[in-house]
Amino acid sequence: MTGRGRALQGRFMVALMFAASAAAPAFSAQDGASSHGSPEAGAPPAYVVDPSWPRLPLPDKWLIGDVGGVSIDRQGHVWIVHRPGSLRDIDVQANAETPTKCCVAAPPVIEFDAQGNVLRGWGGPELTSDWFNSEHSIFVDARDNVWIVGAGAGDGQVLKFSADGELLLRIGRKGDFVKADDPSMLGMPTDIYVDTERGEAFVSDGYRNHRLIVFDSESGAFKRQWTAFGKAVDPAYAHNPGEDGFSAQGHDPERFTTVHCVTMIGGELHVCDRANDRLQVFTPQGAFIREIHFNRGLSGKVGAMWDAVPFRATMTWSSCWTA
């Protein structure tokens, strides 16, 4: 997961965080769960929030909403996708009639240099048809393509863009959901990892469909999918918004609950099974290798396994946060 991170963001500040919080145990190998290493091998460093990042003021009275995802490209630039729809009317009052007021919603995709200077911003329904209802994650691949997923109601797609915001590929669609094993549409996907050497895009899918699904990263063709322990996806196992258990299934160890992240660490695919408080680790082909539990039972039905990043070559850990 080269250079990938996550960020939490308040209304008026982006807080970029590079490591796990020291305030809570980030790693726990409980109940016989195995791991790449052990906590004794070295505790993860603490999150560091830089209040001067990004550089303010942002251009054109931009204001950033809730940040769904962060990715670091090969130049060390920081890309974010945020949710303009999370801003309140009182936050974004500037317009042609009231130009002196603050502010306007920033474009959903913004690129910063390492010092926090804005380099460009783009995206949104004005530029791309069937834009997301709720932006959730971003990934910049080794060829500088920008991949975005959304996890709002009706969001069933992955969009691939050039660095300048030109739409290159649409996988899936937006609209009424289909069966949980149908590769023609996703179900509120949460995250994406793209391996350009393999030519594959791995998608954690997601809030509704409870699967990991793989597409060709050039053509968008479906390649394979699986659920917990590498088992076949159940076409009837889905949770729609408003249904009992949506986004908070509680423990169901034989199945994936909310599949909330996917990343590659050391050639192995790590998948967050949020409400089961675990990572499941697979080969890129989908063969189950092992599972790792974190903070089991501490977060109730919502779950503790929100994201995964490596802090050393032999160990993984998670951070728990609210998106």
C-alpha positions as a Markdown table, in Angstrom:
| # | Residue | x | y | z |
|---|---|---|---|---|
| 1 | Met | 0.0 | 0.0 | 0.0 |
| 2 | Thr | 2.7 | 2.5 | -1.1 |
| 3 | Gly | 2.1 | 5.9 | 0.3 |
| 4 | Arg | -1.6 | 5.4 | 1.0 |
| 5 | Gly | -3.2 | 7.1 | 4.0 |
| 6 | Arg | -6.5 | 8.2 | 5.4 |
| 7 | Ala | -7.6 | 11.5 | 6.8 |
| 8 | Leu | -10.2 | 12.9 | 9.2 |
| 9 | Gln | -11.4 | 16.3 | 8.5 |
| 10 | Gly | -13.3 | 19.0 | 10.4 |
| 11 | Arg | -15.4 | 21.7 | 8.7 |
| 12 | Phe | -12.5 | 24.1 | 8.3 |
| 13 | Met | -9.3 | 22.0 | 8.4 |
| 14 | Val | -7.9 | 18.9 | 6.8 |
| 15 | Ala | -5.9 | 16.9 | 9.3 |
| 16 | Leu | -3.6 | 14.5 | 7.5 |
| 17 | Met | -2.5 | 11.6 | 9.6 |
| 18 | Phe | 0.3 | 9.2 | 8.9 |
| 19 | Ala | 0.1 | 6.7 | 11.7 |
| 20 | Ala | -2.1 | 5.1 | 14.4 |
| 21 | Ser | -3.4 | 6.9 | 17.4 |
| 22 | Ala | -1.5 | 6.3 | 20.6 |
| 23 | Ala | -4.6 | 7.0 | 22.7 |
| 24 | Ala | -6.1 | 3.6 | 22.0 |
| 25 | Pro | -4.7 | 0.1 | 21.3 |
| 26 | Ala | -4.4 | -0.1 | 17.6 |
| 27 | Phe | -3.3 | -3.7 | 17.5 |
| 28 | Ser | -4.8 | -6.7 | 19.2 |
| 29 | Ala | -4.3 | -10.4 | 18.3 |
| 30 | Gln | -7.0 | -11.9 | 20.4 |
| 31 | Asp | -8.6 | -15.3 | 20.7 |
| 32 | Gly | -5.8 | -17.1 | 18.8 |
| 33 | Ala | -5.7 | -14.7 | 15.9 |
| 34 | Ser | -2.5 | -14.7 | 14.0 |
| 35 | Ser | -0.6 | -11.6 | 12.8 |
| 36 | His | 2.4 | -10.6 | 10.7 |
| 37 | Gly | 4.2 | -9.7 | 13.9 |
| 38 | Ser | 3.4 | -8.8 | 17.5 |
| 39 | Pro | 2.9 | -5.6 | 19.5 |
| 40 | Glu | 6.2 | -6.2 | 21.2 |
| 41 | Ala | 8.0 | -5.8 | 17.8 |
| 42 | Gly | 7.4 | -2.1 | 18.2 |
| 43 | Ala | 4.4 | 0.1 | 18.9 |
| 44 | Pro | 3.1 | 2.1 | 16.0 |
| 45 | Pro | 3.9 | 5.8 | 16.0 |
| 46 | Ala | 1.2 | 8.3 | 17.1 |
| 47 | Tyr | -1.0 | 10.3 | 14.7 |
| 48 | Val | 0.4 | 13.8 | 14.1 |
| 49 | Val | -2.1 | 16.5 | 13.1 |
| 50 | Asp | -0.5 | 19.5 | 11.4 |
| 51 | Pro | -2.9 | 22.5 | 11.9 |
| 52 | Ser | -1.0 | 24.4 | 9.2 |
| 53 | Trp | -1.8 | 21.8 | 6.5 |
| 54 | Pro | -3.2 | 22.5 | 4.0 |
| 55 | Arg | -2.1 | 26.1 | 3.3 |
| 56 | Leu | -4.8 | 28.6 | 3.9 |
| 57 | Pro | -6.7 | 30.3 | 2.5 |
| 58 | Leu | -7.8 | 27.8 | -0.1 |
| 59 | Pro | -8.4 | 29.3 | -3.6 |
| 60 | Asp | -11.8 | 30.8 | -4.6 |
| 61 | Lys | -13.2 | 30.7 | -1.1 |
| 62 | Trp | -13.2 | 26.9 | -1.2 |
| 63 | Leu | -14.5 | 25.0 | 1.9 |
| 64 | Ile | -13.9 | 21.3 | 2.3 |
| 65 | Gly | -16.6 | 19.0 | 3.7 |
| 66 | Asp | -16.2 | 15.6 | 5.3 |
| 67 | Val | -13.1 | 13.8 | 3.7 |
| 68 | Gly | -13.9 | 10.3 | 2.5 |
| 69 | Gly | -10.5 | 9.2 | 1.4 |
| 70 | Val | -6.8 | 10.2 | 0.8 |
| 71 | Ser | -4.2 | 8.8 | -1.5 |
| 72 | Ile | -0.5 | 9.7 | -2.0 |
| 73 | Asp | 0.7 | 9.6 | -5.6 |
| 74 | Arg | 4.2 | 8.7 | -6.9 |
| 75 | Gln | 5.3 | 12.4 | -6.7 |
| 76 | Gly | 4.4 | 12.5 | -3.1 |
| 77 | His | 1.3 | 14.7 | -3.8 |
| 78 | Val | -1.7 | 14.3 | -1.5 |
| 79 | Trp | -5.1 | 13.6 | -3.2 |
| 80 | Ile | -8.4 | 13.8 | -1.3 |
| 81 | Val | -12.0 | 13.2 | -2.1 |
| 82 | His | -14.4 | 15.0 | 0.1 |
| 83 | Arg | -18.2 | 15.3 | 0.3 |
| 84 | Pro | -19.4 | 18.7 | -0.7 |
| 85 | Gly | -22.9 | 17.6 | 0.2 |
| 86 | Ser | -21.9 | 17.4 | 3.9 |
| 87 | Leu | -21.6 | 21.2 | 4.0 |
| 88 | Arg | -24.5 | 23.1 | 5.5 |
| 89 | Asp | -26.2 | 26.0 | 3.7 |
| 90 | Ile | -24.8 | 28.3 | 6.3 |
| 91 | Asp | -21.3 | 27.2 | 5.5 |
| 92 | Val | -21.5 | 28.0 | 1.8 |
| 93 | Gln | -23.1 | 31.4 | 1.3 |
| 94 | Ala | -20.8 | 33.0 | -1.3 |
| 95 | Asn | -22.4 | 33.4 | -4.7 |
| 96 | Ala | -22.8 | 36.0 | -7.4 |
| 97 | Glu | -25.2 | 38.0 | -5.3 |
| 98 | Thr | -23.2 | 37.8 | -2.1 |
| 99 | Pro | -19.5 | 37.7 | -3.3 |
| 100 | Thr | -18.1 | 39.0 | 0.0 |
| 101 | Lys | -19.5 | 36.1 | 2.1 |
| 102 | Cys | -17.8 | 32.8 | 2.7 |
| 103 | Cys | -17.7 | 30.2 | 1.3 |
| 104 | Val | -18.2 | 27.9 | -1.7 |
| 105 | Ala | -18.0 | 24.1 | -1.7 |
| 106 | Ala | -14.6 | 23.0 | -3.0 |
| 107 | Pro | -14.5 | 20.5 | -5.9 |
| 108 | Pro | -14.8 | 17.0 | -4.6 |
| 109 | Val | -11.3 | 15.9 | -5.8 |
| 110 | Ile | -8.3 | 18.1 | -4.8 |
| 111 | Glu | -4.6 | 17.6 | -5.3 |
| 112 | Phe | -2.1 | 19.1 | -2.9 |
| 113 | Asp | 1.7 | 19.2 | -2.9 |
| 114 | Ala | 3.4 | 17.9 | 0.2 |
| 115 | Gln | 3.5 | 21.4 | 1.7 |
| 116 | Gly | -0.3 | 21.7 | 1.4 |
| 117 | Asn | -0.6 | 24.0 | -1.6 |
| 118 | Val | -3.5 | 23.3 | -3.8 |
| 119 | Leu | -2.5 | 22.2 | -7.3 |
| 120 | Arg | -5.9 | 21.5 | -8.8 |
| 121 | Gly | -9.4 | 20.4 | -8.1 |
| 122 | Trp | -12.2 | 18.9 | -10.2 |
| 123 | Gly | -15.1 | 16.6 | -10.2 |
| 124 | Gly | -18.8 | 16.7 | -9.4 |
| 125 | Pro | -22.1 | 16.3 | -11.2 |
| 126 | Glu | -21.5 | 19.4 | -13.2 |
| 127 | Leu | -18.6 | 17.7 | -15.0 |
| 128 | Thr | -19.4 | 14.0 | -14.8 |
| 129 | Ser | -22.9 | 12.5 | -15.3 |
| 130 | Asp | -24.2 | 10.2 | -12.6 |
| 131 | Trp | -21.8 | 11.5 | -10.1 |
| 132 | Phe | -21.8 | 9.8 | -6.6 |
| 133 | Asn | -24.4 | 10.5 | -3.9 |
| 134 | Ser | -21.6 | 10.2 | -1.3 |
| 135 | Glu | -17.9 | 10.2 | -2.1 |
| 136 | His | -16.2 | 7.5 | -0.1 |
| 137 | Ser | -12.6 | 6.7 | -1.3 |
| 138 | Ile | -9.9 | 7.6 | -3.7 |
| 139 | Phe | -6.8 | 5.8 | -5.1 |
| 140 | Val | -4.1 | 7.2 | -7.4 |
| 141 | Asp | -2.4 | 4.3 | -9.2 |
| 142 | Ala | 1.2 | 4.0 | -10.4 |
| 143 | Arg | 0.2 | 5.5 | -13.8 |
| 144 | Asp | -1.4 | 8.6 | -12.1 |
| 145 | Asn | -4.9 | 7.5 | -12.9 |
| 146 | Val | -7.4 | 8.6 | -10.2 |
| 147 | Trp | -10.0 | 6.0 | -9.1 |
| 148 | Ile | -13.0 | 7.0 | -7.0 |
| 149 | Val | -15.9 | 5.1 | -5.4 |
| 150 | Gly | -19.0 | 6.3 | -3.7 |
| 151 | Ala | -21.1 | 4.7 | -1.0 |
| 152 | Gly | -24.4 | 6.6 | -1.0 |
| 153 | Ala | -27.8 | 5.3 | -1.8 |
| 154 | Gly | -27.8 | 4.1 | -5.5 |
| 155 | Asp | -24.0 | 4.3 | -5.8 |
| 156 | Gly | -23.0 | 1.2 | -7.7 |
| 157 | Gln | -19.9 | 2.2 | -9.6 |
| 158 | Val | -16.2 | 2.9 | -9.8 |
| 159 | Leu | -15.0 | 5.8 | -11.9 |
| 160 | Lys | -11.5 | 6.1 | -13.3 |
| 161 | Phe | -10.1 | 9.5 | -14.3 |
| 162 | Ser | -7.0 | 11.1 | -15.7 |
| 163 | Ala | -5.1 | 13.3 | -13.3 |
| 164 | Asp | -6.8 | 16.3 | -15.0 |
| 165 | Gly | -10.3 | 14.9 | -14.4 |
| 166 | Glu | -11.1 | 13.3 | -17.8 |
| 167 | Leu | -13.4 | 10.3 | -17.3 |
| 168 | Leu | -11.5 | 7.2 | -18.7 |
| 169 | Leu | -13.6 | 4.3 | -17.4 |
| 170 | Arg | -16.9 | 3.6 | -15.7 |
| 171 | Ile | -17.4 | 0.2 | -14.0 |
| 172 | Gly | -20.9 | -0.5 | -12.9 |
| 173 | Arg | -23.6 | 2.2 | -12.7 |
| 174 | Lys | -25.7 | 4.3 | -10.5 |
| 175 | Gly | -29.4 | 3.4 | -9.8 |
| 176 | Asp | -31.5 | 0.6 | -8.5 |
| 177 | Phe | -29.4 | -2.2 | -7.0 |
| 178 | Val | -29.4 | -5.8 | -8.4 |
| 179 | Lys | -28.5 | -9.2 | -6.8 |
| 180 | Ala | -25.4 | -9.2 | -4.6 |
| 181 | Asp | -23.4 | -11.4 | -6.9 |
| 182 | Asp | -24.1 | -9.5 | -10.1 |
| 183 | Pro | -20.9 | -8.0 | -11.5 |
| 184 | Ser | -22.7 | -5.5 | -13.6 |
| 185 | Met | -23.3 | -3.2 | -10.6 |
| 186 | Leu | -21.7 | -2.6 | -7.3 |
| 187 | Gly | -23.5 | -2.1 | -4.0 |
| 188 | Met | -22.3 | 1.0 | -2.2 |
| 189 | Pro | -18.5 | 0.2 | -2.5 |
| 190 | Thr | -16.2 | 1.6 | 0.1 |
| 191 | Asp | -12.6 | 1.3 | -1.2 |
| 192 | Ile | -10.4 | 0.4 | -4.1 |
| 193 | Tyr | -6.8 | -0.8 | -4.7 |
| 194 | Val | -5.3 | -0.9 | -8.2 |
| 195 | Asp | -2.4 | -3.1 | -9.1 |
| 196 | Thr | -1.1 | -1.7 | -12.4 |
| 197 | Glu | 1.4 | -4.6 | -12.9 |
| 198 | Arg | -1.4 | -7.1 | -12.7 |
| 199 | Gly | -3.8 | -4.8 | -14.5 |
| 200 | Glu | -6.5 | -5.4 | -11.8 |
| 201 | Ala | -8.7 | -3.2 | -9.7 |
| 202 | Phe | -9.8 | -4.7 | -6.3 |
| 203 | Val | -13.0 | -3.2 | -4.9 |
| 204 | Ser | -14.4 | -3.7 | -1.4 |
| 205 | Asp | -18.1 | -3.9 | -2.0 |
| 206 | Gly | -19.2 | -2.7 | 0.5 |
| 207 | Tyr | -22.1 | -1.6 | 2.6 |
| 208 | Arg | -24.7 | -3.6 | 0.6 |
| 209 | Asn | -23.1 | -6.6 | -1.2 |
| 210 | His | -20.5 | -7.9 | 1.3 |
| 211 | Arg | -18.0 | -9.1 | -1.2 |
| 212 | Leu | -14.5 | -8.4 | -2.7 |
| 213 | Ile | -14.7 | -8.0 | -6.5 |
| 214 | Val | -12.0 | -7.7 | -9.1 |
| 215 | Phe | -12.1 | -6.0 | -12.5 |
| 216 | Asp | -9.6 | -5.5 | -15.4 |
| 217 | Ser | -8.2 | -2.0 | -14.7 |
| 218 | Glu | -8.0 | -1.2 | -18.4 |
| 219 | Ser | -11.2 | -2.6 | -19.9 |
| 220 | Gly | -13.4 | -2.8 | -16.7 |
| 221 | Ala | -14.2 | -6.5 | -17.5 |
| 222 | Phe | -15.3 | -8.6 | -14.5 |
| 223 | Lys | -12.6 | -11.1 | -13.4 |
| 224 | Arg | -13.6 | -12.7 | -10.1 |
| 225 | Gln | -15.3 | -12.2 | -6.7 |
| 226 | Trp | -15.5 | -13.8 | -3.3 |
| 227 | Thr | -16.7 | -13.3 | 0.2 |
| 228 | Ala | -15.4 | -14.4 | 3.7 |
| 229 | Phe | -12.8 | -17.3 | 3.6 |
| 230 | Gly | -12.8 | -17.1 | -0.2 |
| 231 | Lys | -16.3 | -18.5 | -0.5 |
| 232 | Ala | -18.8 | -17.8 | -3.3 |
| 233 | Val | -20.9 | -14.7 | -3.0 |
| 234 | Asp | -24.5 | -15.3 | -1.9 |
| 235 | Pro | -26.8 | -13.5 | -4.4 |
| 236 | Ala | -29.5 | -13.0 | -1.7 |
| 237 | Tyr | -27.2 | -11.7 | 1.0 |
| 238 | Ala | -27.5 | -7.9 | 0.8 |
| 239 | His | -28.4 | -5.0 | 3.1 |
| 240 | Asn | -30.1 | -2.0 | 1.7 |
| 241 | Pro | -30.2 | 1.4 | 3.3 |
| 242 | Gly | -32.9 | 1.6 | 5.9 |
| 243 | Glu | -33.1 | -2.1 | 6.5 |
| 244 | Asp | -32.3 | -3.7 | 9.8 |
| 245 | Gly | -28.6 | -4.4 | 10.1 |
| 246 | Phe | -27.5 | -2.0 | 7.4 |
| 247 | Ser | -24.0 | -0.8 | 8.2 |
| 248 | Ala | -24.2 | -2.5 | 11.6 |
| 249 | Gln | -24.6 | -6.3 | 11.2 |
| 250 | Gly | -22.9 | -7.3 | 14.3 |
| 251 | His | -20.7 | -10.4 | 14.5 |
| 252 | Asp | -21.4 | -13.0 | 11.7 |
| 253 | Pro | -18.1 | -14.8 | 11.5 |
| 254 | Glu | -19.0 | -17.1 | 8.6 |
| 255 | Arg | -19.7 | -14.1 | 6.3 |
| 256 | Phe | -18.5 | -10.7 | 5.5 |
| 257 | Thr | -20.3 | -7.8 | 7.1 |
| 258 | Thr | -19.6 | -4.3 | 5.9 |
| 259 | Val | -16.5 | -4.7 | 3.7 |
| 260 | His | -14.8 | -1.4 | 4.5 |
| 261 | Cys | -11.3 | -1.5 | 3.0 |
| 262 | Val | -9.0 | -3.3 | 0.6 |
| 263 | Thr | -5.3 | -2.9 | 0.2 |
| 264 | Met | -2.2 | -4.9 | -0.8 |
| 265 | Ile | 0.6 | -5.4 | 1.8 |
| 266 | Gly | 3.6 | -7.6 | 0.9 |
| 267 | Gly | 1.8 | -9.1 | -2.1 |
| 268 | Glu | -1.2 | -10.2 | 0.0 |
| 269 | Leu | -4.7 | -8.7 | -0.2 |
| 270 | His | -6.0 | -7.3 | 3.1 |
| 271 | Val | -9.8 | -6.9 | 3.4 |
| 272 | Cys | -11.5 | -5.1 | 6.3 |
| 273 | Asp | -14.6 | -6.9 | 7.6 |
| 274 | Arg | -15.8 | -4.1 | 9.8 |
| 275 | Ala | -18.5 | -5.6 | 12.1 |
| 276 | Asn | -16.5 | -8.8 | 12.6 |
| 277 | Asp | -13.6 | -6.7 | 13.9 |
| 278 | Arg | -11.1 | -8.4 | 11.6 |
| 279 | Leu | -8.9 | -8.3 | 8.6 |
| 280 | Gln | -9.1 | -11.3 | 6.2 |
| 281 | Val | -6.0 | -11.9 | 4.2 |
| 282 | Phe | -6.1 | -13.5 | 0.7 |
| 283 | Thr | -3.9 | -14.1 | -2.3 |
| 284 | Pro | -4.7 | -11.8 | -5.2 |
| 285 | Gln | -6.6 | -14.7 | -6.7 |
| 286 | Gly | -8.9 | -15.0 | -3.7 |
| 287 | Ala | -7.4 | -17.9 | -1.7 |
| 288 | Phe | -7.9 | -17.4 | 2.0 |
| 289 | Ile | -4.6 | -17.2 | 4.0 |
| 290 | Arg | -5.5 | -16.0 | 7.5 |
| 291 | Glu | -7.5 | -13.6 | 9.6 |
| 292 | Ile | -6.4 | -11.0 | 12.1 |
| 293 | His | -8.7 | -9.6 | 14.8 |
| 294 | Phe | -8.6 | -6.1 | 16.2 |
| 295 | Asn | -10.3 | -4.6 | 19.3 |
| 296 | Arg | -12.9 | -7.3 | 19.2 |
| 297 | Gly | -16.2 | -6.4 | 20.7 |
| 298 | Leu | -15.3 | -2.8 | 21.5 |
| 299 | Ser | -17.5 | -1.1 | 18.9 |
| 300 | Gly | -20.7 | -3.0 | 19.0 |
| 301 | Lys | -22.6 | -3.9 | 15.9 |
| 302 | Val | -20.8 | -1.2 | 13.8 |
| 303 | Gly | -17.4 | -2.8 | 14.3 |
| 304 | Ala | -13.8 | -1.8 | 14.8 |
| 305 | Met | -12.1 | -2.7 | 11.5 |
| 306 | Trp | -12.4 | 0.4 | 9.4 |
| 307 | Asp | -9.1 | 0.6 | 7.6 |
| 308 | Ala | -5.6 | -1.0 | 7.3 |
| 309 | Val | -2.2 | 0.5 | 6.6 |
| 310 | Pro | 1.3 | -0.9 | 7.0 |
| 311 | Phe | 3.7 | 0.8 | 9.4 |
| 312 | Arg | 6.5 | -1.8 | 8.8 |
| 313 | Ala | 7.1 | -4.6 | 6.3 |
| 314 | Thr | 6.3 | -7.3 | 8.8 |
| 315 | Met | 3.2 | -6.0 | 10.6 |
| 316 | Thr | -0.2 | -4.5 | 9.9 |
| 317 | Trp | -2.5 | -2.5 | 12.1 |
| 318 | Ser | -5.8 | -0.7 | 11.9 |
| 319 | Ser | -7.2 | 2.6 | 12.8 |
| 320 | Cys | -10.8 | 3.1 | 14.0 |
| 321 | Trp | -12.6 | 6.2 | 12.8 |
| 322 | Thr | -15.9 | 7.4 | 11.7 |
| 323 | Ala | -16.6 | 8.1 | 8.1 |
